[in-house]
Amino acid sequence: MPLDVQIGDIVRTRKPHACGGDRWRVYRVGADIGLRCLSCDRRIMLPRRKFERAVKAILRGDEAGGG
């Protein structure tokens, strides 16, 4: 069953990005998921299957805290 992810959600990944950040904001949802790194502002697109394996936690807008 696919994860319920929405635009604006903050996700934490299992492995950190090259800049050291592990928190991403979702900016596109569909067959591919668009993510923007909260540390360096880099944008990436991941196929949904790869995204679902990479995500560790989904934080909704209020739960995300100072990000």
HTML snippet that shows the backbone in 3Dmol.js (N, CA, C, O; Angstrom):
<script src="https://3Dmol.org/build/3Dmol-min.js"></script>
<div id="view" style="width:600px;height:400px;position:relative"></div>
<script>
const pdb = `
ATOM      1  N   MET A   1       0.842  -1.183   0.000  1.00  0.00           N
ATOM      2  CA  MET A   1       0.000   0.000   0.000  1.00  0.00           C
ATOM      3  C   MET A   1       0.886   1.245   0.000  1.00  0.00           C
ATOM      4  O   MET A   1       1.813   1.327   0.806  1.00  0.00           O
ATOM      5  N   PRO A   2       0.630   2.212  -0.877  1.00  0.00           N
ATOM      6  CA  PRO A   2       1.489   3.396  -0.962  1.00  0.00           C
ATOM      7  C   PRO A   2       1.390   4.278   0.281  1.00  0.00           C
ATOM      8  O   PRO A   2       0.354   4.324   0.944  1.00  0.00           O
ATOM      9  N   LEU A   3       2.476   4.969   0.581  1.00  0.00           N
ATOM     10  CA  LEU A   3       2.487   5.908   1.688  1.00  0.00           C
ATOM     11  C   LEU A   3       1.584   7.092   1.373  1.00  0.00           C
ATOM     12  O   LEU A   3       1.477   7.508   0.219  1.00  0.00           O
ATOM     13  N   ASP A   4       0.938   7.634   2.396  1.00  0.00           N
ATOM     14  CA  ASP A   4       0.097   8.817   2.220  1.00  0.00           C
ATOM     15  C   ASP A   4       0.965  10.051   2.429  1.00  0.00           C
ATOM     16  O   ASP A   4       1.121  10.526   3.554  1.00  0.00           O
ATOM     17  N   VAL A   5       1.521  10.559   1.354  1.00  0.00           N
ATOM     18  CA  VAL A   5       2.378  11.735   1.412  1.00  0.00           C
ATOM     19  C   VAL A   5       1.705  12.849   0.629  1.00  0.00           C
ATOM     20  O   VAL A   5       1.116  12.613  -0.426  1.00  0.00           O
ATOM     21  N   GLN A   6       1.796  14.070   1.155  1.00  0.00           N
ATOM     22  CA  GLN A   6       1.144  15.210   0.525  1.00  0.00           C
ATOM     23  C   GLN A   6       2.157  16.322   0.311  1.00  0.00           C
ATOM     24  O   GLN A   6       3.208  16.355   0.951  1.00  0.00           O
ATOM     25  N   ILE A   7       1.825  17.236  -0.602  1.00  0.00           N
ATOM     26  CA  ILE A   7       2.687  18.381  -0.863  1.00  0.00           C
ATOM     27  C   ILE A   7       2.818  19.203   0.422  1.00  0.00           C
ATOM     28  O   ILE A   7       1.827  19.476   1.099  1.00  0.00           O
ATOM     29  N   GLY A   8       4.034  19.586   0.742  1.00  0.00           N
ATOM     30  CA  GLY A   8       4.299  20.362   1.952  1.00  0.00           C
ATOM     31  C   GLY A   8       4.768  19.532   3.133  1.00  0.00           C
ATOM     32  O   GLY A   8       5.259  20.087   4.117  1.00  0.00           O
ATOM     33  N   ASP A   9       4.626  18.204   3.058  1.00  0.00           N
ATOM     34  CA  ASP A   9       5.100  17.341   4.140  1.00  0.00           C
ATOM     35  C   ASP A   9       6.622  17.382   4.207  1.00  0.00           C
ATOM     36  O   ASP A   9       7.296  17.579   3.196  1.00  0.00           O
ATOM     37  N   ILE A  10       7.146  17.194   5.399  1.00  0.00           N
ATOM     38  CA  ILE A  10       8.585  17.052   5.607  1.00  0.00           C
ATOM     39  C   ILE A  10       8.848  15.575   5.835  1.00  0.00           C
ATOM     40  O   ILE A  10       8.173  14.938   6.644  1.00  0.00           O
ATOM     41  N   VAL A  11       9.835  15.024   5.119  1.00  0.00           N
ATOM     42  CA  VAL A  11      10.192  13.620   5.303  1.00  0.00           C
ATOM     43  C   VAL A  11      11.646  13.517   5.750  1.00  0.00           C
ATOM     44  O   VAL A  11      12.495  14.317   5.356  1.00  0.00           O
ATOM     45  N   ARG A  12      11.907  12.528   6.570  1.00  0.00           N
ATOM     46  CA  ARG A  12      13.272  12.227   7.011  1.00  0.00           C
ATOM     47  C   ARG A  12      13.700  10.953   6.314  1.00  0.00           C
ATOM     48  O   ARG A  12      12.978   9.956   6.339  1.00  0.00           O
ATOM     49  N   THR A  13      14.885  10.975   5.683  1.00  0.00           N
ATOM     50  CA  THR A  13      15.365   9.816   4.939  1.00  0.00           C
ATOM     51  C   THR A  13      16.318   8.976   5.779  1.00  0.00           C
ATOM     52  O   THR A  13      16.884   9.444   6.768  1.00  0.00           O
ATOM     53  N   ARG A  14      16.480   7.735   5.364  1.00  0.00           N
ATOM     54  CA  ARG A  14      17.368   6.818   6.088  1.00  0.00           C
ATOM     55  C   ARG A  14      18.836   7.219   5.944  1.00  0.00           C
ATOM     56  O   ARG A  14      19.606   7.148   6.902  1.00  0.00           O
ATOM     57  N   LYS A  15      19.212   7.644   4.728  1.00  0.00           N
ATOM     58  CA  LYS A  15      20.594   8.059   4.486  1.00  0.00           C
ATOM     59  C   LYS A  15      20.631   9.567   4.278  1.00  0.00           C
ATOM     60  O   LYS A  15      19.743  10.115   3.625  1.00  0.00           O
ATOM     61  N   PRO A  16      21.621  10.239   4.808  1.00  0.00           N
ATOM     62  CA  PRO A  16      21.696  11.696   4.617  1.00  0.00           C
ATOM     63  C   PRO A  16      22.106  12.074   3.199  1.00  0.00           C
ATOM     64  O   PRO A  16      22.735  11.289   2.490  1.00  0.00           O
ATOM     65  N   HIS A  17      21.745  13.273   2.803  1.00  0.00           N
ATOM     66  CA  HIS A  17      22.150  13.850   1.530  1.00  0.00           C
ATOM     67  C   HIS A  17      23.645  14.178   1.606  1.00  0.00           C
ATOM     68  O   HIS A  17      24.220  14.172   2.694  1.00  0.00           O
ATOM     69  N   ALA A  18      24.266  14.458   0.489  1.00  0.00           N
ATOM     70  CA  ALA A  18      25.698  14.779   0.462  1.00  0.00           C
ATOM     71  C   ALA A  18      26.031  15.999   1.316  1.00  0.00           C
ATOM     72  O   ALA A  18      27.147  16.109   1.825  1.00  0.00           O
ATOM     73  N   CYS A  19      25.072  16.922   1.479  1.00  0.00           N
ATOM     74  CA  CYS A  19      25.306  18.124   2.286  1.00  0.00           C
ATOM     75  C   CYS A  19      25.207  17.819   3.777  1.00  0.00           C
ATOM     76  O   CYS A  19      25.575  18.660   4.596  1.00  0.00           O
ATOM     77  N   GLY A  20      24.724  16.649   4.144  1.00  0.00           N
ATOM     78  CA  GLY A  20      24.601  16.256   5.544  1.00  0.00           C
ATOM     79  C   GLY A  20      23.172  16.297   6.068  1.00  0.00           C
ATOM     80  O   GLY A  20      22.898  15.776   7.149  1.00  0.00           O
ATOM     81  N   GLY A  21      22.258  16.906   5.319  1.00  0.00           N
ATOM     82  CA  GLY A  21      20.868  16.995   5.764  1.00  0.00           C
ATOM     83  C   GLY A  21      20.095  15.724   5.457  1.00  0.00           C
ATOM     84  O   GLY A  21      20.366  15.045   4.467  1.00  0.00           O
ATOM     85  N   ASP A  22      19.128  15.408   6.316  1.00  0.00           N
ATOM     86  CA  ASP A  22      18.293  14.225   6.078  1.00  0.00           C
ATOM     87  C   ASP A  22      16.813  14.581   6.070  1.00  0.00           C
ATOM     88  O   ASP A  22      15.959  13.696   6.128  1.00  0.00           O
ATOM     89  N   ARG A  23      16.504  15.879   5.998  1.00  0.00           N
ATOM     90  CA  ARG A  23      15.111  16.328   5.971  1.00  0.00           C
ATOM     91  C   ARG A  23      14.797  16.982   4.631  1.00  0.00           C
ATOM     92  O   ARG A  23      15.559  17.810   4.132  1.00  0.00           O
ATOM     93  N   TRP A  24      13.662  16.593   4.060  1.00  0.00           N
ATOM     94  CA  TRP A  24      13.252  17.042   2.731  1.00  0.00           C
ATOM     95  C   TRP A  24      11.811  17.504   2.764  1.00  0.00           C
ATOM     96  O   TRP A  24      11.006  16.946   3.511  1.00  0.00           O
ATOM     97  N   ARG A  25      11.458  18.521   1.966  1.00  0.00           N
ATOM     98  CA  ARG A  25      10.076  18.975   1.800  1.00  0.00           C
ATOM     99  C   ARG A  25       9.544  18.430   0.475  1.00  0.00           C
ATOM    100  O   ARG A  25      10.210  18.536  -0.555  1.00  0.00           O
ATOM    101  N   VAL A  26       8.354  17.852   0.501  1.00  0.00           N
ATOM    102  CA  VAL A  26       7.719  17.311  -0.697  1.00  0.00           C
ATOM    103  C   VAL A  26       7.116  18.470  -1.483  1.00  0.00           C
ATOM    104  O   VAL A  26       6.333  19.249  -0.940  1.00  0.00           O
ATOM    105  N   TYR A  27       7.482  18.588  -2.781  1.00  0.00           N
ATOM    106  CA  TYR A  27       6.906  19.629  -3.610  1.00  0.00           C
ATOM    107  C   TYR A  27       6.133  19.070  -4.797  1.00  0.00           C
ATOM    108  O   TYR A  27       5.493  19.837  -5.516  1.00  0.00           O
ATOM    109  N   ARG A  28       6.169  17.774  -5.026  1.00  0.00           N
ATOM    110  CA  ARG A  28       5.412  17.163  -6.120  1.00  0.00           C
ATOM    111  C   ARG A  28       5.056  15.738  -5.726  1.00  0.00           C
ATOM    112  O   ARG A  28       5.883  15.019  -5.165  1.00  0.00           O
ATOM    113  N   VAL A  29       3.823  15.329  -6.021  1.00  0.00           N
ATOM    114  CA  VAL A  29       3.357  13.983  -5.713  1.00  0.00           C
ATOM    115  C   VAL A  29       2.717  13.405  -6.970  1.00  0.00           C
ATOM    116  O   VAL A  29       1.926  14.072  -7.637  1.00  0.00           O
ATOM    117  N   GLY A  30       3.057  12.188  -7.279  1.00  0.00           N
ATOM    118  CA  GLY A  30       2.514  11.485  -8.436  1.00  0.00           C
ATOM    119  C   GLY A  30       3.244  10.167  -8.556  1.00  0.00           C
ATOM    120  O   GLY A  30       3.572   9.540  -7.549  1.00  0.00           O
ATOM    121  N   ALA A  31       3.502   9.741  -9.785  1.00  0.00           N
ATOM    122  CA  ALA A  31       4.295   8.530  -9.997  1.00  0.00           C
ATOM    123  C   ALA A  31       5.719   8.770  -9.505  1.00  0.00           C
ATOM    124  O   ALA A  31       6.373   7.853  -9.010  1.00  0.00           O
ATOM    125  N   ASP A  32       6.195  10.007  -9.645  1.00  0.00           N
ATOM    126  CA  ASP A  32       7.482  10.429  -9.086  1.00  0.00           C
ATOM    127  C   ASP A  32       7.210  11.403  -7.947  1.00  0.00           C
ATOM    128  O   ASP A  32       6.225  12.141  -7.970  1.00  0.00           O
ATOM    129  N   ILE A  33       8.087  11.399  -6.955  1.00  0.00           N
ATOM    130  CA  ILE A  33       7.959  12.306  -5.817  1.00  0.00           C
ATOM    131  C   ILE A  33       9.061  13.349  -5.933  1.00  0.00           C
ATOM    132  O   ILE A  33      10.238  13.008  -6.061  1.00  0.00           O
ATOM    133  N   GLY A  34       8.679  14.608  -5.890  1.00  0.00           N
ATOM    134  CA  GLY A  34       9.652  15.701  -5.923  1.00  0.00           C
ATOM    135  C   GLY A  34       9.996  16.130  -4.517  1.00  0.00           C
ATOM    136  O   GLY A  34       9.110  16.392  -3.704  1.00  0.00           O
ATOM    137  N   LEU A  35      11.297  16.202  -4.226  1.00  0.00           N
ATOM    138  CA  LEU A  35      11.775  16.572  -2.891  1.00  0.00           C
ATOM    139  C   LEU A  35      12.736  17.741  -2.982  1.00  0.00           C
ATOM    140  O   LEU A  35      13.468  17.875  -3.962  1.00  0.00           O
ATOM    141  N   ARG A  36      12.736  18.589  -1.958  1.00  0.00           N
ATOM    142  CA  ARG A  36      13.681  19.694  -1.859  1.00  0.00           C
ATOM    143  C   ARG A  36      14.399  19.570  -0.518  1.00  0.00           C
ATOM    144  O   ARG A  36      13.757  19.513   0.530  1.00  0.00           O
ATOM    145  N   CYS A  37      15.724  19.528  -0.553  1.00  0.00           N
ATOM    146  CA  CYS A  37      16.532  19.401   0.662  1.00  0.00           C
ATOM    147  C   CYS A  37      16.380  20.665   1.500  1.00  0.00           C
ATOM    148  O   CYS A  37      16.488  21.772   0.973  1.00  0.00           O
ATOM    149  N   LEU A  38      16.131  20.514   2.790  1.00  0.00           N
ATOM    150  CA  LEU A  38      15.972  21.668   3.661  1.00  0.00           C
ATOM    151  C   LEU A  38      17.307  22.274   4.073  1.00  0.00           C
ATOM    152  O   LEU A  38      17.334  23.381   4.610  1.00  0.00           O
ATOM    153  N   SER A  39      18.415  21.574   3.836  1.00  0.00           N
ATOM    154  CA  SER A  39      19.737  22.108   4.185  1.00  0.00           C
ATOM    155  C   SER A  39      20.346  22.919   3.051  1.00  0.00           C
ATOM    156  O   SER A  39      20.816  24.036   3.268  1.00  0.00           O
ATOM    157  N   CYS A  40      20.340  22.367   1.847  1.00  0.00           N
ATOM    158  CA  CYS A  40      21.036  23.017   0.726  1.00  0.00           C
ATOM    159  C   CYS A  40      20.102  23.467  -0.396  1.00  0.00           C
ATOM    160  O   CYS A  40      20.560  24.062  -1.372  1.00  0.00           O
ATOM    161  N   ASP A  41      18.794  23.193  -0.275  1.00  0.00           N
ATOM    162  CA  ASP A  41      17.784  23.612  -1.246  1.00  0.00           C
ATOM    163  C   ASP A  41      17.886  22.888  -2.591  1.00  0.00           C
ATOM    164  O   ASP A  41      17.324  23.367  -3.576  1.00  0.00           O
ATOM    165  N   ARG A  42      18.571  21.771  -2.663  1.00  0.00           N
ATOM    166  CA  ARG A  42      18.672  20.970  -3.891  1.00  0.00           C
ATOM    167  C   ARG A  42      17.353  20.256  -4.128  1.00  0.00           C
ATOM    168  O   ARG A  42      16.721  19.777  -3.186  1.00  0.00           O
ATOM    169  N   ARG A  43      16.937  20.184  -5.388  1.00  0.00           N
ATOM    170  CA  ARG A  43      15.708  19.472  -5.759  1.00  0.00           C
ATOM    171  C   ARG A  43      16.048  18.151  -6.429  1.00  0.00           C
ATOM    172  O   ARG A  43      16.963  18.075  -7.249  1.00  0.00           O
ATOM    173  N   ILE A  44      15.302  17.107  -6.072  1.00  0.00           N
ATOM    174  CA  ILE A  44      15.465  15.805  -6.706  1.00  0.00           C
ATOM    175  C   ILE A  44      14.084  15.216  -6.991  1.00  0.00           C
ATOM    176  O   ILE A  44      13.088  15.602  -6.379  1.00  0.00           O
ATOM    177  N   MET A  45      14.049  14.286  -7.920  1.00  0.00           N
ATOM    178  CA  MET A  45      12.835  13.531  -8.226  1.00  0.00           C
ATOM    179  C   MET A  45      13.160  12.051  -8.025  1.00  0.00           C
ATOM    180  O   MET A  45      14.166  11.555  -8.532  1.00  0.00           O
ATOM    181  N   LEU A  46      12.309  11.358  -7.288  1.00  0.00           N
ATOM    182  CA  LEU A  46      12.485   9.924  -7.063  1.00  0.00           C
ATOM    183  C   LEU A  46      11.238   9.187  -7.515  1.00  0.00           C
ATOM    184  O   LEU A  46      10.123   9.658  -7.297  1.00  0.00           O
ATOM    185  N   PRO A  47      11.419   8.033  -8.144  1.00  0.00           N
ATOM    186  CA  PRO A  47      10.244   7.188  -8.396  1.00  0.00           C
ATOM    187  C   PRO A  47       9.602   6.806  -7.063  1.00  0.00           C
ATOM    188  O   PRO A  47      10.298   6.633  -6.062  1.00  0.00           O
ATOM    189  N   ARG A  48       8.291   6.678  -7.051  1.00  0.00           N
ATOM    190  CA  ARG A  48       7.581   6.428  -5.788  1.00  0.00           C
ATOM    191  C   ARG A  48       8.117   5.199  -5.048  1.00  0.00           C
ATOM    192  O   ARG A  48       8.252   5.225  -3.825  1.00  0.00           O
ATOM    193  N   ARG A  49       8.419   4.143  -5.768  1.00  0.00           N
ATOM    194  CA  ARG A  49       8.923   2.917  -5.125  1.00  0.00           C
ATOM    195  C   ARG A  49      10.243   3.177  -4.394  1.00  0.00           C
ATOM    196  O   ARG A  49      10.422   2.732  -3.260  1.00  0.00           O
ATOM    197  N   LYS A  50      11.161   3.891  -5.033  1.00  0.00           N
ATOM    198  CA  LYS A  50      12.450   4.207  -4.416  1.00  0.00           C
ATOM    199  C   LYS A  50      12.260   5.161  -3.229  1.00  0.00           C
ATOM    200  O   LYS A  50      12.927   5.026  -2.203  1.00  0.00           O
ATOM    201  N   PHE A  51      11.353   6.116  -3.376  1.00  0.00           N
ATOM    202  CA  PHE A  51      11.051   7.052  -2.295  1.00  0.00           C
ATOM    203  C   PHE A  51      10.550   6.315  -1.059  1.00  0.00           C
ATOM    204  O   PHE A  51      10.993   6.593   0.055  1.00  0.00           O
ATOM    205  N   GLU A  52       9.620   5.371  -1.257  1.00  0.00           N
ATOM    206  CA  GLU A  52       9.034   4.654  -0.133  1.00  0.00           C
ATOM    207  C   GLU A  52      10.069   3.812   0.612  1.00  0.00           C
ATOM    208  O   GLU A  52       9.946   3.604   1.819  1.00  0.00           O
ATOM    209  N   ARG A  53      11.082   3.330  -0.100  1.00  0.00           N
ATOM    210  CA  ARG A  53      12.158   2.585   0.568  1.00  0.00           C
ATOM    211  C   ARG A  53      13.110   3.510   1.297  1.00  0.00           C
ATOM    212  O   ARG A  53      13.711   3.114   2.296  1.00  0.00           O
ATOM    213  N   ALA A  54      13.260   4.741   0.817  1.00  0.00           N
ATOM    214  CA  ALA A  54      14.239   5.671   1.382  1.00  0.00           C
ATOM    215  C   ALA A  54      13.714   6.435   2.594  1.00  0.00           C
ATOM    216  O   ALA A  54      14.504   6.910   3.410  1.00  0.00           O
ATOM    217  N   VAL A  55      12.394   6.562   2.725  1.00  0.00           N
ATOM    218  CA  VAL A  55      11.840   7.402   3.784  1.00  0.00           C
ATOM    219  C   VAL A  55      11.859   6.676   5.126  1.00  0.00           C
ATOM    220  O   VAL A  55      11.552   5.488   5.219  1.00  0.00           O
ATOM    221  N   LYS A  56      12.228   7.425   6.159  1.00  0.00           N
ATOM    222  CA  LYS A  56      12.278   6.889   7.516  1.00  0.00           C
ATOM    223  C   LYS A  56      11.061   7.354   8.309  1.00  0.00           C
ATOM    224  O   LYS A  56      10.480   6.581   9.071  1.00  0.00           O
ATOM    225  N   ALA A  57      10.674   8.626   8.127  1.00  0.00           N
ATOM    226  CA  ALA A  57       9.521   9.176   8.848  1.00  0.00           C
ATOM    227  C   ALA A  57       8.911  10.301   8.024  1.00  0.00           C
ATOM    228  O   ALA A  57       9.608  11.012   7.300  1.00  0.00           O
ATOM    229  N   ILE A  58       7.593  10.448   8.149  1.00  0.00           N
ATOM    230  CA  ILE A  58       6.882  11.548   7.510  1.00  0.00           C
ATOM    231  C   ILE A  58       6.395  12.469   8.627  1.00  0.00           C
ATOM    232  O   ILE A  58       5.687  12.042   9.539  1.00  0.00           O
ATOM    233  N   LEU A  59       6.785  13.730   8.540  1.00  0.00           N
ATOM    234  CA  LEU A  59       6.372  14.720   9.518  1.00  0.00           C
ATOM    235  C   LEU A  59       5.423  15.681   8.823  1.00  0.00           C
ATOM    236  O   LEU A  59       5.782  16.292   7.816  1.00  0.00           O
ATOM    237  N   ARG A  60       4.233  15.818   9.342  1.00  0.00           N
ATOM    238  CA  ARG A  60       3.265  16.765   8.766  1.00  0.00           C
ATOM    239  C   ARG A  60       3.715  18.182   9.116  1.00  0.00           C
ATOM    240  O   ARG A  60       4.649  18.357   9.898  1.00  0.00           O
ATOM    241  N   GLY A  61       3.074  19.172   8.557  1.00  0.00           N
ATOM    242  CA  GLY A  61       3.464  20.568   8.727  1.00  0.00           C
ATOM    243  C   GLY A  61       3.694  20.986  10.175  1.00  0.00           C
ATOM    244  O   GLY A  61       4.734  21.576  10.471  1.00  0.00           O
ATOM    245  N   ASP A  62       2.766  20.705  11.090  1.00  0.00           N
ATOM    246  CA  ASP A  62       2.889  21.121  12.479  1.00  0.00           C
ATOM    247  C   ASP A  62       3.933  20.313  13.244  1.00  0.00           C
ATOM    248  O   ASP A  62       4.555  20.832  14.171  1.00  0.00           O
ATOM    249  N   GLU A  63       4.131  19.062  12.872  1.00  0.00           N
ATOM    250  CA  GLU A  63       5.074  18.185  13.570  1.00  0.00           C
ATOM    251  C   GLU A  63       6.509  18.458  13.174  1.00  0.00           C
ATOM    252  O   GLU A  63       7.429  18.077  13.898  1.00  0.00           O
ATOM    253  N   ALA A  64       6.724  19.116  12.027  1.00  0.00           N
ATOM    254  CA  ALA A  64       8.062  19.256  11.469  1.00  0.00           C
ATOM    255  C   ALA A  64       8.975  20.121  12.315  1.00  0.00           C
ATOM    256  O   ALA A  64      10.183  19.886  12.342  1.00  0.00           O
ATOM    257  N   GLY A  65       8.446  21.098  12.995  1.00  0.00           N
ATOM    258  CA  GLY A  65       9.282  21.964  13.797  1.00  0.00           C
ATOM    259  C   GLY A  65      10.059  22.951  12.947  1.00  0.00           C
ATOM    260  O   GLY A  65       9.705  23.172  11.789  1.00  0.00           O
ATOM    261  N   GLY A  66      11.093  23.542  13.482  1.00  0.00           N
ATOM    262  CA  GLY A  66      11.830  24.609  12.827  1.00  0.00           C
ATOM    263  C   GLY A  66      12.530  24.206  11.558  1.00  0.00           C
ATOM    264  O   GLY A  66      13.746  24.016  11.578  1.00  0.00           O
ATOM    265  N   GLY A  67      11.821  24.065  10.444  1.00  0.00           N
ATOM    266  CA  GLY A  67      12.441  23.649   9.204  1.00  0.00           C
ATOM    267  C   GLY A  67      12.003  24.466   8.124  1.00  0.00           C
ATOM    268  O   GLY A  67      12.425  24.263   6.985  1.00  0.00           O
TER     269      GLY A  67
END
`;
const viewer = $3Dmol.createViewer("view");
viewer.addModel(pdb, "pdb");
viewer.setStyle({}, {cartoon: {color: "spectrum"}});
viewer.zoomTo();
viewer.render();
</script>
